[in-house]
């Protein structure tokens, strides 16, 4: 199987081609640095993302608080995590870095506030 990824490790944005079978990487081409090779290999075998979204609050004046995952989440679990977040309503006050959802969908990642609502 062949997959092309755009590296996000540095501003160069290399187009990297990865060829492999399952988790066995056969070749990585197009990267300008070693970090790009590591990124592309990881993206080929186990793609992960930082989840950034909002959660509803109990305040009418400020109904949403921005949040993000504190660790990358497996790409295949993103929609499950979004559904769980959609069902949440958090109580104020909320401070930056407060953990609002622990171990979301069993990923080991917490959803933390990136804003403050008093």
Protein Blocks (a to p, Z undefined) as FASTA:
>chain_A
ZZddddfkbmnopacddddehjacfbdchiabfklmmmmmmmmmmgcdddddddddfbfk
lmbccdddfbdcdfklmmmmmmmmmmpccdddddehiafbghihhlopacddfbdcZZ
